[in-house]
Amino acid sequence: MKVGIIKAHLQVPGSRSLKEKRHAIRSLKDQLQSRFKVSVAEVDDQDLHQSAVLGVSFVASDGKNAQSRLQNLVNFIEDYRNAVVVAIDKEILHEN
């Protein structure tokens, strides 16, 4: 069993309020959950109106599958039009 983890640091450039930021981030979260069947949460910068940090996680049966899913998720996040990626940290945890 492998666990894939992504921590995505995002900027929401056009956002003038927390409500606008949450709308943009909620849309990304919903798309990730729907398309990739992953768990997603805003894990930091909740009170900043132009910044967000998302945590994304999933379980995979093997390393090759986990690596492929991880890359597909990163590509999707980087291509999302309502936010700019500042940094992405990714990791695959292995069962002992």
N, C-alpha and C positions, 0 to 999 in steps of 0.2 A: 504494500500500500504506500502511495506517495501523496503528499499534501502540497498543493501549489499555493503560494501566497504572493500577492502583489500589494505594494503600498504605492499609490499614485498621488503625487503632489501636483495639484492643478491650480491654474489661475482662470478666473472667469472675468475676462476683461470688460465686458459691457455691463456688468452688474453694478447697480447703484444702491441695492438694498439686500438684506438677507433673504427676503422673499424671492427676489429675482435670482439670486445665487441658488437657493434651494430648488427652484423650478428647473434650472439648467442641470443641476446635479441629480435631482430626482429622475429626470429623463434619462440620463446616462446610466444610473443605477438600474432603472427598470429595463432598459435595453440589454444590459449585461446579464441580468437575471433571466430574462426571457430567452435570449439567444444562446447563452452559454451555460445556463443552469448552475450558477455560482452563487455564493453568499457574498453580499456587498453591504458595507456600512461606511458612513462618514465617520472617520476615527480621529480627526483633529481639525483645527481651524473652523469649528462650527460657528463661532461668533465673528468671523471676518467675512465681509461681504464680497471680496474678490478672490478668495483663496479657499481651497478645500483639499482635504487629504482623504482618499478613499482606500479602504482595505477590501481586498477581494480574495476569496479562498475557494478551493475545490479539492475533491479527493479523486485520485486516479489509481488505476490498477497497476500501472507500470511506469517506469521512468520516461520511456519514449512518448507515451500518451501524455504524460504530465508536461513534458517539455513542449510538445506541439500545442497543447491547450494554452500554456503560459504565453507562448509567442503570439497565438491568435488573439488572446485577450489584450496583450500589450499593443498589437497593431490596431485593434478596434479602438482602444482608449486614445491612442495617438491620432487617429483619424477623426475623432469626435469633434464636430465643428463649433460647439458652444463653450469649449474650454481648451486651454493651452497647457500642455504637459510641461511642467518645470523639471520634474525628476520622477523616475520609476525605479523602485527597488523590487526585485523579484527573487524568490527562493523556492526550492523544492525540498521539503522535509522527507526523510526516509524513515520507514518503520524499523525499529531495532530488532 
